Amino acid sequence: MADVLALEIVTPERLLVREEVTAVQVPAANGYLGILPGHAALLAELGTGYLNYEAGGKRWYLAVHGGYLEILANRVRVLATAAERAEEIDVERAKAALKRAQEQMFNASLGVDPAFALEAVARAQARLDAAAQKQTAPAGTGAA
C-alpha cells in the first residue's frame, strides 16, 4: 500500500490541482468522504461544499460544486462543475451572493425557483466556508 494518493481536481475551464497528497476530504452528494491511501475504488456524485487535502505537511482548501469523484488505485480524480481555491475567493462577493440568494429563497414575489435559490445559498456558503478555513488554519497547514 502506497503512502500517498495522486490527486487531480479539474473543472471544464482549468486544472486546479495535480499533486501527491496524504489525505483528501470531499463533499459527496450524500455527505463528506475521507480518503486515505489504499481506499477502495469508488465513483460518486460530488456535492457542494469545501474540499480539503494534505500535501507536504500543509492543508489546502477549495470550494467545489457538482460533478463527480473517482477513486482508483491510489488516484483521486475530482471532476467538478465549479471549483475555486480558498485563496482565490473574493469574500465580499461571496457574502453578497449569499445575501442575494437568501433574499430570493425567502421572497416568493421575486419569482425565483426555491430549489435554485437554495442551491445558490449552498454554493455561496461553500465559498465562504473554504475561505474561512483558509484564514483560520493553524500555522503550517496551508494558511500561508
C-alpha positions, 0 to 999 in steps of 0.5 A: 500500500502506497503512502500517498494518493495522486490527486487531480481536481479539474473543472471544464475551464482549468486544472486546479490541482495535480499533486501527491497528497496524504489525505483528501476530504470531499463533499459527496452528494450524500455527505463528506468522504475521507480518503486515505491511501489504499481506499477502495475504488469508488465513483460518486456524485460530488456535492457542494461544499469545501474540499480539503487535502494534505500535501507536504505537511500543509492543508489546502482548501477549495470550494467545489460544486457538482460533478463527480469523484473517482477513486482508483488505485491510489488516484483521486480524480475530482471532476467538478462543475465549479471549483475555486481555491480558498485563496482565490475567493473574493469574500465580499462577493461571496457574502453578497451572493449569499445575501442575494440568494437568501433574499430570493429563497425567502421572497416568493414575489421575486419569482425565483425557483426555491430549489435554485435559490437554495442551491445558490445559498449552498454554493455561496456558503461553500465559498465562504466556508473554504475561505474561512478555513483558509484564514483560520488554519493553524500555522503550517497547514496551508494558511500561508 
